[in-house]
Amino acid sequence: MEQLEISYQVKLEQFEGPLDLLLHLIKKNEINICDIPIALIAQQYLDYLRLMKCLNLTVAGEFLVMAATLIQIKSRMLLPADETEGDEEDGPDPREELIRRLLEYKQFKEAAGQLDNRGRLWREVFAREQALAVSAEPSESLLMEDVTLFDLVDALHSIMVRIPDRRLMEITPENITVKDRMNVILEALEGKESVTFLSFFEGQGHRLRIIVTFLGLLELTRLKLVRLFQAEPFGPILVMRGVSLVTGAELEGLEEA
């Protein structure tokens, strides 16, 4: 995908790390975590980094470290076996350390999810009267419930591949801003329980408009003005209005793309 010149950058407070991306790819490809095809995963991982860079999403240094680690493992697996070691022992698997880290991270992540669900249940069962009188603002952990950033990137990529690349066409650039697209999204949600993620991009004929709309949706998610849900893994993503303490003046003051 060609990188577009967009000055606006979205920085999410709940940004998944490189291990989250690897687990996402493993789940998406239905791969055994103990037998990772490094060549496939490394290529898809690098494709994600390129797409995130194109979207002006801040890529932390740890993502680049993991990319280097995957490339190193891939190169070690391509090297011929050391003839001096004999045929009886093939040596340690270059993936062993990465698999150990993934399994350990997955275990802690699942435990944290169970504790979060239990805490949510306790808040509903033992809710205080004062809390009931206050608007229920979603907690940080519920900001992107059931939907990760990589689910959104997947959904966006499926939309972008349908739009032809018109780099050879000379067109007059539109004055599209993230704030304008945010207002369009909020207006579309008025009076509706939820709207599909895909519906915000239907009829958008240019990649720049699609990307700016996507950035507007991410910004609304960060501000808790919208919430994202997914009924099943890799299923349709639903967008619904959230509860936020952001004022109109603060929304007006957002930097424009």
Secondary structure, 3 states (H helix, E strand, C coil): CCCCCCCCCECCCCCCCHHHHHHHHHHHCCCCCCCCCHHHHHHHHHHHHHHHHHCCECCCHHHHHHHHHHHHHHHHHHCCCCHHHCCCCCCCCCCHHHHHHHHHHHHHHHHHHHHHHHHHHHHHHCCCHHHHHCCCCCCHHHCCCCCCHHHHHHHHHHHHCCCCCCCCCCCCCCCCCHHHHHHHHHHHHCCCCCEEHHHHCCCCCCHHHHHHHHHHHHHHHHCCCEEEEECCCCCCEEEEECCCCCCHHHHHCCCCC
